[in-house]
Amino acid sequence: MEFVSPEGLRLDGRRPMEMRQIRAEIGAVSRADGSAVFEMGNTKVIAAVYGPREVQNRSQQINDQALVRCEYSMANFSTGDRMRKPKGDRRSTEISLVIRQTMEACILTHLMPRSQIDIFVQVLQADGGTRSACINAATLALADAGIPMCDLVTSCSAGYLNSTALLDLNYVEDSAGGPDVTVGILPKSEKVTLLQMDAKLPMDTFENVMQLAIEGCKAVATYIREVLLENTKQLEYRRGV
């Protein structure tokens, strides 16, 4: 199957180095301490953060830092007619762990000892790049909850199909079986907090694909900062500052 036309266009009309449209909304869950909806193209994710609060299971309490917990799930209707695995399957457990470890890289847990922060992420609509969308939604939800962080964590994926590096794969491109690199970074320091690849790539090609994903992460970071700034302005306006 041809994923890039002779004119240099992908199946959805984007150019190889073009991201899907991103959109975000803060405060989607009123009962949560922080929440956000994040969309990358047709992929839509909601995240809710509760905490810092008292540790529910005392045996898990950490004396010098906060306990971060994460639960990832997919809504039954998120994939249309595609097969959906039951809750608690290995993939969900693995992605929950990936999101938790990625978020721990930016949360200043030492400022909140003997407390617990819960991050819940649910995929409402899946069309490729769900892992990245979950991390971006969780970052916004943590910021909304006022959790102290050293930086934002943003994520994006890139792949390699038809001898072309492609940014931000959709479901059709993602399921084509080509190499797919998911990257998460701290934009200020450009430190990589997440790097996953599900196929082999020659070193020079890998560097190009990874750099493309990093550029995508930076674009997401710029957008997230704009969303947070706009949200702050609205709060100030409501309070009459």
PASEBA-1860 file (N, C-alpha, C; in nm, 3 decimals):
! residues 241
1> MEFVSPEG> 0.085/-0.120/0.000/0.000/0.000/0.000/0.089/0.126/0.000 ~ 0.046/0.223/-0.077/0.124/0.346/-0.088/0.076/0.447/0.017 ~ 0.164/0.478/0.116/0.128/0.570/0.224/0.167/0.714/0.192 ~ 0.256/0.731/0.095/0.294/0.866/0.052/0.282/0.870/-0.100 ~ 0.199/0.961/-0.151/0.176/0.970/-0.295/0.298/1.032/-0.365 ~ 0.305/1.018/-0.499/0.416/1.080/-0.573/0.423/1.232/-0.551 ~ 0.307/1.292/-0.515/0.304/1.437/-0.489/0.353/1.471/-0.349 ~ 0.385/1.364/-0.271/0.436/1.388/-0.135/0.327/1.406/-0.031
9> LRLDGRRP> 0.206/1.354/-0.059/0.096/1.366/0.037/0.061/1.230/0.097 ~ 0.021/1.233/0.224/-0.020/1.110/0.293/-0.168/1.081/0.267 ~ -0.218/0.969/0.320/-0.356/0.926/0.295/-0.458/1.029/0.343 ~ -0.425/1.101/0.452/-0.519/1.200/0.504/-0.490/1.341/0.453 ~ -0.401/1.351/0.351/-0.374/1.480/0.288/-0.262/1.561/0.351 ~ -0.204/1.509/0.460/-0.094/1.582/0.524/0.038/1.558/0.452 ~ 0.132/1.648/0.472/0.269/1.627/0.426/0.341/1.540/0.528 ~ 0.452/1.475/0.490/0.522/1.385/0.583/0.558/1.447/0.717
17> MEMRQIRA> 0.596/1.577/0.718/0.641/1.640/0.842/0.532/1.725/0.907 ~ 0.408/1.696/0.871/0.295/1.776/0.922/0.219/1.698/1.030 ~ 0.192/1.766/1.141/0.114/1.704/1.249/-0.035/1.714/1.220 ~ -0.111/1.628/1.288/-0.256/1.643/1.283/-0.294/1.765/1.367 ~ -0.415/1.812/1.349/-0.460/1.927/1.427/-0.471/1.886/1.574 ~ -0.418/1.970/1.663/-0.428/1.940/1.807/-0.521/2.041/1.873 ~ -0.592/1.991/1.974/-0.687/2.076/2.046/-0.692/2.031/2.190 ~ -0.704/2.124/2.283/-0.707/2.088/2.424/-0.806/2.174/2.500
25> EIGAVSRA> -0.858/2.116/2.608/-0.952/2.188/2.693/-0.922/2.150/2.838 ~ -0.910/2.252/2.924/-0.880/2.228/3.065/-1.008/2.230/3.147 ~ -1.011/2.150/3.254/-1.125/2.153/3.347/-1.246/2.078/3.299 ~ -1.225/1.965/3.232/-1.337/1.888/3.176/-1.412/1.807/3.283 ~ -1.343/1.775/3.395/-1.406/1.696/3.503/-1.410/1.783/3.628 ~ -1.529/1.830/3.664/-1.541/1.929/3.773/-1.503/1.872/3.909 ~ -1.524/1.742/3.932/-1.495/1.683/4.063/-1.346/1.656/4.084 ~ -1.269/1.653/3.977/-1.125/1.623/3.988/-1.048/1.748/4.031
33> DGSAVFEM> -0.929/1.729/4.089/-0.843/1.843/4.125/-0.788/1.910/3.999 ~ -0.768/1.831/3.896/-0.722/1.883/3.767/-0.766/1.789/3.657 ~ -0.801/1.843/3.541/-0.845/1.755/3.431/-0.825/1.824/3.298 ~ -0.822/1.745/3.193/-0.804/1.800/3.058/-0.850/1.699/2.953 ~ -0.894/1.753/2.841/-0.922/1.672/2.721/-0.817/1.712/2.619 ~ -0.756/1.613/2.554/-0.654/1.643/2.452/-0.686/1.564/2.326 ~ -0.685/1.635/2.212/-0.715/1.570/2.084/-0.597/1.586/1.989 ~ -0.561/1.476/1.925/-0.462/1.478/1.816/-0.531/1.416/1.695
41> GNTKVIAA> -0.580/1.502/1.605/-0.660/1.450/1.493/-0.788/1.389/1.548 ~ -0.814/1.264/1.511/-0.935/1.195/1.558/-0.912/1.118/1.687 ~ -0.792/1.124/1.742/-0.765/1.060/1.871/-0.803/1.158/1.981 ~ -0.887/1.112/2.074/-0.937/1.199/2.180/-0.921/1.131/2.316 ~ -0.859/1.202/2.410/-0.825/1.144/2.540/-0.868/1.239/2.650 ~ -0.914/1.183/2.762/-0.946/1.264/2.879/-0.860/1.219/2.996 ~ -0.810/1.314/3.074/-0.727/1.283/3.190/-0.781/1.356/3.312 ~ -0.776/1.289/3.427/-0.818/1.350/3.553/-0.713/1.321/3.659
49> VYGPREVQ> -0.683/1.421/3.741/-0.582/1.408/3.846/-0.647/1.436/3.981 ~ -0.620/1.349/4.078/-0.667/1.369/4.216/-0.545/1.370/4.308 ~ -0.535/1.472/4.390/-0.423/1.480/4.482/-0.348/1.612/4.469 ~ -0.241/1.627/4.548/-0.191/1.528/4.644/-0.289/1.510/4.760 ~ -0.305/1.384/4.801/-0.396/1.353/4.911/-0.335/1.242/4.996 ~ -0.404/1.208/5.105/-0.351/1.107/5.197/-0.342/0.971/5.126 ~ -0.235/0.899/5.153/-0.217/0.767/5.091/-0.323/0.672/5.143 ~ -0.396/0.607/5.050/-0.507/0.519/5.090/-0.456/0.389/5.152
57> NRSQQIND> -0.350/0.334/5.094/-0.292/0.212/5.147/-0.161/0.248/5.218 ~ -0.163/0.248/5.351/-0.050/0.295/5.429/0.080/0.219/5.399 ~ 0.067/0.093/5.359/0.188/0.013/5.330/0.263/0.065/5.207 ~ 0.194/0.144/5.122/0.255/0.200/5.002/0.313/0.339/5.024 ~ 0.293/0.395/5.143/0.338/0.532/5.171/0.490/0.544/5.164 ~ 0.537/0.653/5.101/0.681/0.679/5.089/0.711/0.803/5.174 ~ 0.806/0.791/5.266/0.831/0.898/5.364/0.891/1.025/5.304 ~ 0.971/1.012/5.197/1.040/1.131/5.147/0.989/1.181/5.012
65> QALVRCEY> 0.882/1.121/4.961/0.825/1.168/4.835/0.682/1.120/4.816 ~ 0.616/1.176/4.714/0.477/1.139/4.686/0.471/1.009/4.607 ~ 0.365/0.936/4.629/0.339/0.814/4.551/0.254/0.854/4.430 ~ 0.304/0.823/4.310/0.230/0.854/4.188/0.168/0.726/4.133 ~ 0.037/0.729/4.112/-0.032/0.612/4.055/-0.101/0.654/3.925 ~ -0.107/0.563/3.831/-0.168/0.595/3.702/-0.253/0.478/3.654 ~ -0.370/0.511/3.602/-0.457/0.407/3.546/-0.502/0.449/3.406 ~ -0.468/0.364/3.308/-0.502/0.390/3.167/-0.613/0.295/3.126
73> SMANFSTG> -0.709/0.344/3.051/-0.814/0.256/2.998/-0.864/0.310/2.865 ~ -0.931/0.223/2.793/-0.993/0.263/2.665/-1.144/0.245/2.677 ~ -1.218/0.346/2.638/-1.364/0.335/2.638/-1.407/0.226/2.539 ~ -1.513/0.154/2.572/-1.560/0.045/2.485/-1.589/0.091/2.343 ~ -1.631/0.217/2.331/-1.671/0.268/2.199/-1.557/0.337/2.126 ~ -1.436/0.338/2.184/-1.327/0.421/2.131/-1.273/0.375/1.996 ~ -1.287/0.247/1.966/-1.224/0.196/1.844/-1.326/0.150/1.738 ~ -1.450/0.184/1.756/-1.550/0.146/1.656/-1.564/-0.005/1.647
81> DRMRKPKG> -1.546/-0.061/1.527/-1.568/-0.205/1.510/-1.441/-0.287/1.534 ~ -1.332/-0.220/1.577/-1.209/-0.296/1.603/-1.219/-0.370/1.735 ~ -1.145/-0.480/1.744/-1.148/-0.561/1.866/-1.093/-0.480/1.983 ~ -1.160/-0.490/2.096/-1.114/-0.420/2.214/-1.083/-0.520/2.324 ~ -0.969/-0.503/2.388/-0.929/-0.595/2.495/-0.997/-0.553/2.626 ~ -1.023/-0.650/2.715/-1.090/-0.616/2.841/-1.001/-0.532/2.932 ~ -1.065/-0.465/3.028/-0.990/-0.382/3.123/-0.894/-0.470/3.203 ~ -0.776/-0.417/3.230/-0.678/-0.495/3.306/-0.591/-0.583/3.218
89> DRRSTEIS> -0.600/-0.568/3.086/-0.517/-0.649/2.998/-0.373/-0.599/3.004 ~ -0.282/-0.676/2.947/-0.138/-0.646/2.958/-0.102/-0.512/2.895 ~ -0.167/-0.479/2.783/-0.136/-0.353/2.715/-0.172/-0.234/2.803 ~ -0.290/-0.239/2.866/-0.332/-0.129/2.953/-0.238/-0.114/3.072 ~ -0.197/-0.227/3.128/-0.104/-0.225/3.242/0.029/-0.164/3.201 ~ 0.076/-0.204/3.083/0.206/-0.153/3.033/0.198/-0.003/3.006 ~ 0.091/0.044/2.942/0.078/0.187/2.911/0.061/0.268/3.040 ~ -0.011/0.213/3.139/-0.024/0.280/3.268/0.113/0.302/3.330
97> LVIRQTME> 0.198/0.199/3.322/0.334/0.208/3.377/0.418/0.311/3.301 ~ 0.406/0.310/3.168/0.481/0.405/3.084/0.442/0.549/3.117 ~ 0.311/0.574/3.129/0.264/0.709/3.160/0.313/0.751/3.299 ~ 0.302/0.659/3.396/0.345/0.692/3.533/0.493/0.727/3.538 ~ 0.576/0.646/3.474/0.720/0.671/3.475/0.755/0.801/3.403 ~ 0.683/0.829/3.295/0.708/0.952/3.219/0.670/1.075/3.301 ~ 0.557/1.068/3.373/0.512/1.182/3.453/0.600/1.201/3.577 ~ 0.650/1.092/3.632/0.737/1.102/3.751/0.865/1.180/3.720
105> ACILTHLM> 0.903/1.184/3.592/1.025/1.255/3.552/1.008/1.406/3.568 ~ 0.884/1.455/3.572/0.863/1.600/3.582/0.799/1.644/3.713 ~ 0.730/1.553/3.783/0.664/1.591/3.909/0.769/1.603/4.020 ~ 0.762/1.712/4.095/0.855/1.733/4.207/0.801/1.659/4.330 ~ 0.814/1.527/4.326/0.752/1.441/4.429/0.809/1.466/4.568 ~ 0.934/1.515/4.576/0.996/1.535/4.709/0.930/1.649/4.787 ~ 0.854/1.733/4.717/0.785/1.843/4.786/0.656/1.797/4.853 ~ 0.613/1.673/4.824/0.485/1.622/4.877/0.503/1.484/4.941
113> PRSQIDIF> 0.588/1.474/5.046/0.612/1.342/5.107/0.487/1.285/5.173 ~ 0.481/1.154/5.178/0.370/1.081/5.243/0.233/1.117/5.185 ~ 0.230/1.149/5.055/0.102/1.178/4.989/0.088/1.094/4.863 ~ -0.025/1.106/4.800/-0.054/1.023/4.681/-0.115/1.110/4.572 ~ -0.070/1.088/4.449/-0.127/1.157/4.333/-0.179/1.051/4.237 ~ -0.306/1.058/4.204/-0.368/0.961/4.113/-0.395/1.026/3.978 ~ -0.349/0.960/3.873/-0.372/1.008/3.736/-0.458/0.903/3.663 ~ -0.574/0.945/3.618/-0.662/0.855/3.540/-0.669/0.907/3.397
121> VQVLQADG> -0.643/0.818/3.303/-0.645/0.856/3.162/-0.735/0.759/3.086 ~ -0.826/0.813/3.008/-0.914/0.727/2.928/-0.918/0.773/2.783 ~ -0.904/0.676/2.693/-0.912/0.706/2.550/-1.059/0.702/2.509 ~ -1.109/0.815/2.461/-1.248/0.823/2.418/-1.263/0.787/2.270 ~ -1.158/0.817/2.193/-1.160/0.790/2.049/-1.017/0.758/2.007 ~ -0.996/0.643/1.944/-0.860/0.601/1.910/-0.837/0.604/1.759 ~ -0.736/0.680/1.718/-0.697/0.682/1.577/-0.545/0.701/1.567 ~ -0.472/0.618/1.640/-0.325/0.626/1.638/-0.272/0.734/1.731
129> GTRSACIN> -0.155/0.710/1.788/-0.091/0.809/1.875/-0.157/0.825/2.011 ~ -0.228/0.719/2.057/-0.300/0.730/2.185/-0.204/0.750/2.302 ~ -0.089/0.683/2.298/0.008/0.694/2.408/0.054/0.839/2.425 ~ 0.087/0.903/2.313/0.132/1.043/2.317/0.019/1.134/2.364 ~ -0.100/1.112/2.314/-0.215/1.195/2.353/-0.242/1.182/2.503 ~ -0.226/1.062/2.558/-0.247/1.039/2.702/-0.147/1.117/2.785 ~ -0.020/1.116/2.744/0.084/1.188/2.817/0.057/1.339/2.811 ~ 0.019/1.390/2.694/-0.010/1.532/2.679/-0.132/1.574/2.763
137> AATLALAD> -0.233/1.487/2.767/-0.353/1.515/2.848/-0.317/1.514/2.997 ~ -0.234/1.416/3.038/-0.193/1.405/3.179/-0.112/1.528/3.222 ~ -0.025/1.577/3.134/0.054/1.698/3.164/-0.036/1.817/3.192 ~ -0.136/1.837/3.105/-0.230/1.947/3.123/-0.311/1.931/3.252 ~ -0.354/1.808/3.280/-0.434/1.783/3.401/-0.352/1.808/3.528 ~ -0.225/1.769/3.526/-0.136/1.793/3.641/-0.117/1.944/3.662 ~ -0.097/2.017/3.552/-0.082/2.163/3.561/-0.210/2.227/3.615 ~ -0.325/2.176/3.570/-0.454/2.228/3.615/-0.474/2.202/3.765
145> AGIPMCDL> -0.420/2.089/3.813/-0.434/2.054/3.955/-0.334/2.130/4.042 ~ -0.242/2.204/3.978/-0.143/2.279/4.054/-0.033/2.192/4.113 ~ -0.012/2.075/4.054/0.095/1.986/4.101/0.229/2.047/4.060 ~ 0.323/2.065/4.155/0.453/2.124/4.118/0.532/2.035/4.023 ~ 0.578/2.093/3.912/0.654/2.019/3.812/0.778/2.099/3.773 ~ 0.885/2.029/3.737/1.006/2.099/3.693/0.991/2.148/3.549 ~ 0.901/2.087/3.474/0.876/2.123/3.334/0.753/2.047/3.287 ~ 0.702/2.084/3.173/0.596/2.005/3.109/0.659/1.879/3.050
153> VTSCSAGY> 0.580/1.774/3.035/0.625/1.660/2.955/0.534/1.655/2.834 ~ 0.592/1.655/2.714/0.510/1.644/2.594/0.556/1.525/2.512 ~ 0.465/1.470/2.436/0.497/1.348/2.361/0.441/1.353/2.219 ~ 0.511/1.285/2.128/0.466/1.274/1.989/0.533/1.150/1.929 ~ 0.475/1.097/1.823/0.533/0.980/1.759/0.571/1.012/1.614 ~ 0.659/0.931/1.561/0.696/0.941/1.420/0.724/0.800/1.370 ~ 0.708/0.779/1.241/0.729/0.646/1.185/0.806/0.653/1.055 ~ 0.825/0.536/0.994/0.902/0.528/0.870/0.830/0.433/0.774
161> LNSTALLD> 0.766/0.490/0.674/0.691/0.412/0.575/0.726/0.459/0.435 ~ 0.731/0.366/0.340/0.764/0.400/0.200/0.893/0.482/0.192 ~ 0.992/0.442/0.273/1.123/0.510/0.278/1.112/0.658/0.311 ~ 1.006/0.694/0.387/0.985/0.833/0.425/0.955/0.842/0.574 ~ 1.019/0.938/0.642/0.989/0.963/0.783/0.858/1.040/0.792 ~ 0.764/0.990/0.874/0.631/1.052/0.886/0.607/1.093/1.031 ~ 0.559/1.215/1.050/0.531/1.266/1.184/0.387/1.238/1.223 ~ 0.367/1.198/1.353/0.233/1.186/1.411/0.144/1.090/1.330
169> LNYVEDSA> 0.170/0.960/1.344/0.099/0.859/1.265/-0.046/0.845/1.307 ~ -0.135/0.827/1.209/-0.274/0.794/1.241/-0.288/0.641/1.247 ~ -0.411/0.591/1.269/-0.429/0.447/1.291/-0.387/0.364/1.170 ~ -0.423/0.407/1.050/-0.391/0.330/0.929/-0.240/0.319/0.911 ~ -0.169/0.431/0.932/-0.022/0.431/0.919/0.042/0.350/1.031 ~ -0.014/0.365/1.151/0.041/0.297/1.269/0.029/0.145/1.258 ~ -0.082/0.100/1.197/-0.106/-0.045/1.189/-0.047/-0.107/1.061 ~ 0.031/-0.027/0.986/0.092/-0.079/0.863/0.211/-0.171/0.892
177> GGPDVTVG> 0.256/-0.170/1.018/0.364/-0.262/1.055/0.503/-0.203/1.041 ~ 0.513/-0.077/1.005/0.645/-0.013/0.993/0.698/0.031/1.128 ~ 0.823/0.074/1.134/0.881/0.122/1.260/0.806/0.245/1.311 ~ 0.784/0.247/1.441/0.709/0.356/1.504/0.784/0.398/1.630 ~ 0.825/0.523/1.638/0.902/0.574/1.752/0.816/0.674/1.829 ~ 0.794/0.645/1.959/0.721/0.737/2.045/0.821/0.802/2.140 ~ 0.819/0.936/2.143/0.916/1.011/2.224/0.842/1.103/2.320 ~ 0.897/1.115/2.441/0.847/1.213/2.538/0.966/1.295/2.585
185> ILPKSEKV> 0.949/1.428/2.591/1.063/1.513/2.631/1.020/1.619/2.734 ~ 1.120/1.669/2.808/1.104/1.790/2.889/1.153/1.904/2.800 ~ 1.064/1.987/2.746/1.102/2.084/2.641/1.212/2.183/2.680 ~ 1.214/2.230/2.807/1.314/2.330/2.847/1.455/2.274/2.836 ~ 1.477/2.157/2.892/1.611/2.097/2.894/1.635/2.003/2.777 ~ 1.526/1.971/2.703/1.530/1.876/2.591/1.575/1.737/2.637 ~ 1.549/1.706/2.763/1.579/1.571/2.813/1.470/1.475/2.766 ~ 1.511/1.357/2.726/1.415/1.256/2.680/1.368/1.174/2.800
193> TLLQMDAK> 1.237/1.171/2.823/1.182/1.095/2.936/1.115/0.966/2.889 ~ 1.090/0.956/2.760/1.026/0.836/2.704/1.079/0.812/2.563 ~ 1.116/0.689/2.538/1.158/0.650/2.402/1.119/0.504/2.381 ~ 1.024/0.483/2.293/0.979/0.347/2.262/0.979/0.326/2.111 ~ 1.028/0.210/2.071/1.029/0.178/1.928/0.990/0.031/1.911 ~ 0.900/0.003/1.817/0.851/-0.133/1.805/0.902/-0.208/1.681 ~ 1.008/-0.159/1.619/1.071/-0.231/1.508/1.214/-0.180/1.490 ~ 1.295/-0.256/1.419/1.434/-0.215/1.400/1.445/-0.110/1.289
201> LPMDTFEN> 1.543/-0.021/1.308/1.572/0.083/1.209/1.723/0.102/1.199 ~ 1.776/0.130/1.080/1.919/0.165/1.070/1.944/0.292/1.152 ~ 2.064/0.305/1.209/2.094/0.413/1.302/2.069/0.553/1.244 ~ 2.113/0.576/1.118/2.095/0.710/1.061/1.947/0.741/1.039 ~ 1.870/0.638/0.997/1.725/0.657/0.978/1.658/0.683/1.113 ~ 1.698/0.606/1.215/1.641/0.622/1.348/1.660/0.765/1.400 ~ 1.779/0.819/1.380/1.808/0.955/1.426/1.716/1.057/1.360 ~ 1.692/1.039/1.229/1.601/1.129/1.156/1.458/1.119/1.209
209> VMQLAIEG> 1.412/0.994/1.230/1.275/0.972/1.278/1.260/1.027/1.420 ~ 1.360/1.001/1.505/1.352/1.050/1.644/1.354/1.203/1.648 ~ 1.438/1.265/1.565/1.444/1.411/1.562/1.311/1.471/1.517 ~ 1.245/1.402/1.423/1.114/1.446/1.375/1.013/1.441/1.489 ~ 1.017/1.330/1.568/0.926/1.315/1.682/0.953/1.424/1.786 ~ 1.081/1.457/1.809/1.118/1.561/1.906/1.063/1.697/1.862 ~ 1.070/1.725/1.730/1.014/1.851/1.678/0.863/1.855/1.703 ~ 0.800/1.739/1.689/0.656/1.729/1.718/0.628/1.758/1.865
217> CKAVATYI> 0.714/1.703/1.954/0.700/1.728/2.099/0.710/1.877/2.130 ~ 0.803/1.945/2.063/0.822/2.090/2.086/0.700/2.169/2.040 ~ 0.642/2.126/1.929/0.521/2.194/1.878/0.405/2.176/1.976 ~ 0.394/2.055/2.033/0.289/2.028/2.133/0.313/2.114/2.257 ~ 0.441/2.125/2.299/0.475/2.206/2.417/0.434/2.352/2.398 ~ 0.460/2.405/2.280/0.423/2.544/2.249/0.272/2.563/2.261 ~ 0.198/2.465/2.207/0.051/2.473/2.212/0.000/2.462/2.356 ~ 0.056/2.368/2.433/0.012/2.348/2.572/0.037/2.475/2.655
225> REVLLENT> 0.153/2.539/2.632/0.182/2.665/2.704/0.077/2.772/2.670 ~ 0.037/2.778/2.543/-0.065/2.875/2.501/-0.199/2.847/2.571 ~ -0.234/2.718/2.580/-0.360/2.678/2.645/-0.356/2.716/2.794 ~ -0.244/2.689/2.860/-0.231/2.721/3.003/-0.234/2.872/3.026 ~ -0.169/2.947/2.938/-0.168/3.093/2.949/-0.308/3.151/2.932 ~ -0.380/3.099/2.833/-0.517/3.144/2.808/-0.607/3.112/2.927 ~ -0.586/2.993/2.986/-0.664/2.950/3.102/-0.637/3.042/3.222 ~ -0.510/3.080/3.240/-0.471/3.170/3.349/-0.536/3.307/3.331
233> KQLEYRRG> -0.537/3.357/3.207/-0.600/3.486/3.179/-0.749/3.484/3.212 ~ -0.815/3.372/3.180/-0.958/3.358/3.208/-0.984/3.357/3.359 ~ -0.897/3.288/3.434/-0.911/3.283/3.580/-0.893/3.422/3.640 ~ -0.794/3.495/3.588/-0.769/3.631/3.638/-0.888/3.722/3.608 ~ -0.944/3.704/3.489/-1.061/3.786/3.449/-1.179/3.759/3.541 ~ -1.202/3.629/3.574/-1.314/3.593/3.661/-1.298/3.650/3.801 ~ -1.171/3.654/3.845/-1.144/3.705/3.980/-1.127/3.857/3.983 ~ -1.134/3.917/3.865/-1.124/4.062/3.857/-0.985/4.115/3.885
241> V> -0.883/4.034/3.851/-0.744/4.078/3.874/-0.703/4.178/3.767
END
